[in-house]
């Protein structure tokens, strides 16, 4: 594995562990695609550090389990803003 990829994998890993960001949020911070972040965390990180990989996987599983809640909140907020806009 090339050094710059190894560094990116560890940087993203540490970022996710500190911030509890989703794959999408981490991708935006690092300027890479969601696919890259996912591949880095699921395939590349275990070959570098299995312990960190397990920790990141737990954070990503929690984010995945909560995504329907975040989506519902975003929809509620969107319609609340639309309703307020129509009243004014």
Secondary structure as UniProt FT lines:
FT   HELIX           3..19
FT   HELIX           23..30
FT   HELIX           34..39
FT   HELIX           40..44
FT   HELIX           45..48
FT   HELIX           50..87
//
